Amino acid sequence: MVNIGDKAPDFVLPATGNRHFHLEDFKGKKNVVLFFYPLDWTPV
């Protein structure tokens, strides 16, 4: 579990064009914001 203020563990996200984004690729270069929301067709 990640708590507020913890450093995020490295992870990989799939992207279009058979590419992948690794969190580590942005270290020291860019700010990263993660945002999660339920799918549009799911009841909340």
N, C-alpha and C positions, 0 to 999 in steps of 0.2 A: 504494500500500500504506500502511496506517495502522499505525504502530508504537506500542508502549506509551508513554503519556505525550503522544502527539500529540493535538491537538484534532481532533475528528471533523468531516469535511466535512458540509455541509448535505445532507440527503437527504429523500426523500418516501416514506412507507409508505402503502399503501392500507388503508382501514378500511371497516367496514360502513356501509351507508346512503350509498354513493357519496361518502364523505368521504376526506380524505387528511390524514396527520399530517406536518408539516414539522419537522425537528429545530430549526430556527431559531425556531419558535413557542415553544419551551420555554427558550430562552436567558435566563438570569438569573432564571427563575421556578421551575423544577423541576429535580431531579436526574433524569438519564436513564440507565437501565441496559439494555444490549442483551445478549440471550442467544440463542445459536443452538444448535439441536440437530437431529440427523437425523430424518427422518420416522419414525414408529413402525414402518412396514412395510419399512424399508430395512435391509439387513444392515450391521453396523458392524464 
